Structure formats: C-alpha cells, structure tokens
Amino acid sequence: MTPLTGKGSLIAGVLAAVGASVCCVAPLVLLALGIGGTWVGSLTAMAPYRPIFIGLTLLFLGLAFRELYLVPQVCAPGAPCVDPGVVKRRRMTFWIVTVLLLGLLAVPSLAPLIS
C-alpha cells in the first residue's frame, strides 16, 4: 500500500476533517468543558480554510474508497489481505470512519441550531 491509499487515506481524511471543523468544534468543546472567555471567539481564524480542508477530506475518502472497492487486490499467498475477513474489516472501518467524518464536517453547519 502506498502512503495515501487504504489506511493512509483514512488517516489523512481524519486529519483534514479535523482541520475543517476546528474553527467551530474547538470553541464548543472548550465551552462544554467550562473554559470560556473572549479569546474563544478568536479561534475562528481557520474558518477561511474550511473549504480546502473539506475538499481534502473528500479527496482522501475517495482514494480510500477506490483502494478498497475499485482497485483489484494483489496479494501474495499467505499475506493478510488474502483472508476475506481482513477485507471485510477494512471496509467496515472505512464506512465507520466515513460516517464519523461526515458528522464532524456537519457540526459547524448544525452548531447555530444548537445554541
């Protein structure tokens, strides 16, 4: 596996999604923890970069999907990828991470409805 396919794509997607939602999620988490102040409002400095991070998240999720479903697996005999259970777990992990990331990306849009 290359660094930006399979597991690498999922990790990169998670980091990009965190970057996309840090402008809105970080202040909410700090307020939920009881940490407040006027400086919390300045944490929105990353907001202009949010579309870039969203695009990167979707790109990396697309690369992981491509690796798991579209590219044929070439495995040596005895390699872990020969076992169908491994492929099933990888695909299940992909869908769990995808749902969590899409939820994380939706938080900034849903935050005004909560407060």
Rosetta blueprint (number, residue, H / E / L):
1 M L
2 T L
3 P L
4 L L
5 T L
6 G L
7 K H
8 G H
9 S H
10 L H
11 I H
12 A H
13 G H
14 V H
15 L H
16 A H
17 A H
18 V H
19 G H
20 A H
21 S H
22 V H
23 C H
24 C H
25 V H
26 A H
27 P H
28 L H
29 V H
30 L H
31 L H
32 A H
33 L L
34 G L
35 I L
36 G L
37 G L
38 T H
39 W H
40 V H
41 G H
42 S H
43 L H
44 T H
45 A H
46 M H
47 A H
48 P H
49 Y H
50 R H
51 P H
52 I H
53 F H
54 I H
55 G H
56 L H
57 T H
58 L H
59 L H
60 F H
61 L H
62 G H
63 L H
64 A H
65 F H
66 R H
67 E H
68 L H
69 Y H
70 L H
71 V L
72 P L
73 Q L
74 V L
75 C L
76 A L
77 P L
78 G L
79 A L
80 P H
81 C H
82 V H
83 D L
84 P H
85 G H
86 V H
87 V H
88 K H
89 R H
90 R H
91 R H
92 M H
93 T H
94 F H
95 W H
96 I H
97 V H
98 T H
99 V H
100 L H
101 L H
102 L H
103 G H
104 L H
105 L H
106 A H
107 V H
108 P H
109 S H
110 L H
111 A H
112 P H
113 L H
114 I H
115 S L
